[in-house]
């Protein structure tokens, strides 16, 4: 039996919640990373200090995003923290018997969501570069296309990342956050999911 497509505003709300959780996890990751970078920045000139910390911030954000957007989708039956709270789930399109997203589609989906923001951040890095400006515009257009596709019901509300990875976001039972079991699922490596109640 097919699932009902996720409403746009609930999906958008889940994305905002996931971004908030991602920023929180980024700060948690940034504390030990920042401490590790202190000796490195002491050995470099001030000109490179901002570059080092900027790259470290992006890396911390990327690690947090992978944990929340890839590992949780796989380990929480297609639900990130935000999607679980708002009663949504990511499923493979067309496979209704036992919907489960695998690692490669989940990782590809995450990259397609993440890259437009990276591309748009390039626009201010060198205002004189037409190539960087074009890449930033491409990122913005991709993001707008995803919003448009997720909002219109004609294509079952599948955004660019859903179409590219063969997934879709559907309504599901709401799921509270179980910090004891859900936080270990964010980490790479083997997580024993049989211990879940």
N, C-alpha and C positions, 0 to 999 in steps of 0.2 A: 504494500500500500504506500503510495507516494506521500512524502511529507509536504507540509504547507510552507511556502517560501517565507523567509523572514521579512517583516515589515521594515521599511527603510529607516525610520526614526529609531526603532528599537536596535537595529543593527548599528546605526551611527552612535547611539548611546553606549552600546557594548564596546565599540572601538574607542570611545573616549575613556571609558573605565579602564580598558586594557592599557591605554597610553599612560593613564595616571599610575597604574600598578607598575608599568615599565619604568617610569621616572623614579618611583620609590625604590625599586630594585636597583636602578642605576646608581642612586646615591649610596645604597648599601655596598655595592661592588666598588664604587669609587673610593671609599675610605681606605681599604687596604692597598688598592692600586696607587692612590695618592701618596701613601706612606712609603711604598716601594720606589716611587719616582723621586723622592726627595734627594737621595744621593746622586741620581743621574742628573738632576737639574743643578745641583751644586757644582758638578764638573763641566757644565756647559755655560755658554754665555747667555745673557738675558734675552738676546734676540731669539734664541731657540726655545726658551722656557715656555712661551705661549704656545708654540707649535707642539711641543711635547705634551703639555697638558690638554690642548685641544684634541690631539689625536687620541690621547688616553680617554677623554670624555666620550668621544665617538665610539671607541672600542668598548667601554663599559656599557654604553647604551645598546650597542649591537649585541653584546653578550646577554644582557637582560632581555632584549627583544626576542632573541633566539629561544631563550628559556621559556618565556611566556607564550610565544606565538607558535613555536614548533613542538617543543617537548610536551607542553600541556595539551595541545590539540591531539597528539598521539596518545598520551597517557590518561586523559580525562574524557575519553569517548567523544572527541571533537569539540570540547568546550574549553575555551580559555576562561580566566576568572570572570571577566566581564560578560562573556556570552553565557556562562553558567548562571550568573546572577539575574540576567534578563531573559532566560529561557530560550536560548538559541544554541545551535550545534552546527558544526561544519561536517558535511558528509560527502562522500564521493557521489557525483551526479550519476543517476541511473542505477545505482546499486543499493537496493532497498532492504534486502534480506538481513544483512548485518553490516550496517554502515560503519566503516572505520577508515580514517585517513592514514596513509602510510607515510614514512619518513620523507621520501623524495618529493611527493606532492606537497607535503606540509612545509618543507624547506623552500621549495620553489615558490609557493604561495607567499611565504614570509618575505622572500627577496623581492618579489614583484610589488608587494605593499611598501617595503622599506625604501627601495631605490628611488622612487619619485621625490621623496623628501631629501635624500642625499643629492640628487640632481638639482633640486631647487636651492639647496644651500650653497651650491657652487656659484650662483649668480653674483654674490657679493665678494667672492674671493679675488676676482680680478675684473673690474668693470670694463676694462678695455678689450677683453677677449670675447670676440664674437662667437667662438666655438662654445665657451662656457655658458654664455647667455642662451645659445640655441639649446644646449643640453638642459638648462634650467627650465626653458619654455617647454621642452619635451616632457620633463617631469611633471610640470603643472598640467599640461594637456592630458597626460596619463591619469593623473589624480582626478581631474574633472570628468574624464570618461568613466572612471570607476564609480564616481558619485552618480552620474547620469544612469548608467546601466543598473546600479543597485536600486535606484529609485523607480524605474519604470517596470511595470509588471509584465510587459510583453515577453521578455526573455527570462522569465522566472526569477527576476531580480538578481542576476549573476553579474558581479563586477569583473573587471579585467583579470584580476588574479584568480577568480573562480573559473572563468572561461579558459584561461591558459593552463590551469592545473586539473581541470575536470572535477571541480568541487562546487558545492553550493551551500548556502547558509539557510537553515530551516528552523522552524519552531521546535522546541523540545521542552522537557520538564525543567523547571528552575532548579538550580543547584547552589546551595550555600558554599562558602569557602570553608574548607576544613584545613586550617593552617598546618596542623600536624602532618597530614597526609599530602596536601597539595604542594607545599613548599619544596619537599624533596623531589617532586616530579619536575620542578623547574631546572634541576641540576643535570648536567650530562652524566652519562654512565648508566649502569643497570639499576633500575628501581624495582623492588619487589612489589608488584601491584596486588599480589594475593593477600597482603596484610591489610588491605582496605576493608572496612566493615561492610 
